[in-house]
Amino acid sequence: MSATAADLGIDPPLALASLSGAADAEWAQAGATYAGAALLGGIALDAESRAAVRTMVADRERSEFLPADPLAWIDEQLAALAESDADIRAGVNVRATGVRAIGEAAAVCTDHGALLEVNAHCRQAELCAAGCGETLLADTDRLAEYVAAAAGAGADVSVKVRADVDGVDLADTARAVAAVGADAIHVDAMDSEEIVGSVKDAAPELVVIANNGVRGRETVREYLAAGADAVSVGRPSDDERVLRRVRTAVDEWTDGAGSAGVDRGASGVAR
């Protein structure tokens, strides 16, 4: 059976993608008028990933979350969002070099009914050298262990991935994480909407969230026609004008105006 965004409580099928140093409860509340989900973070969980983030901040003055206690930060942010009047499905994007930290964070997310999103996406050299982020795409067994730990803690699990990584077949990745309990795969398509259809065809039981360049009607139509169940807005997620355009386009699609006459082939490309 093919999963839908509504199955994960993402309604409308529009998510706010995690944005380092910015995506906290206040950020999620600001976008809740338009989006069905907000993924807080990313947040580094363990000593190795936190050391990598400190280096990134020091060397490039990059904005990042570095709370003294990452689990307490997750708990506080999710509690603040729950106590607000924001009607939005919460989630947290996390970076880690070991499975234990993933399980601990997932337990906190479970307590709040939030998604746990495993970050297999970030490509900064410091994070990759530490063994997290994009490096997980080349180590499917370890990525599967992360997903299984999060699912075992009771959380709904998403995996954030990136297209166009040498030696990585995202269709295989999707099948592998679905087999151990993932509920969603969040695909940075890197301007290749075709990959979205390939991932959905490979693991229809996953909710596929398409990311990269989502700014309005054209990109929304491309991704949803290609097979995505939802789209996400990244860097301009604090720009109300962009969110309004994207929400309007999503509503048009779900109301039938956008999808009328679209024939999606096995490749996931509208024709």
Secondary structure, 3 states (H helix, E strand, C coil): CCCCHHHHCCCCCEEECCCCCCECHHHHHHHCCCCCEEEEEEEECCHHHHHHHHHHHHHHCCCCECCCCHHHHHHHHHHHHHHCCCCCEEEEEEECCCHHHHHHHHHHHHHCCCEEEEECCCCCHHHHHHCCHHHHHHCHHHHHHHHHHHHHCCCEEEEEEECCCCCCCHHHHHHHHHHCCCCEEEEECCCCCHHHHHHHHHCCCCEEEEECCCCCHHHHHHHHHHCCCEEEECHHHHCHHHHHHHHHHHHHHHCCCCCCCCCECCCCCEC
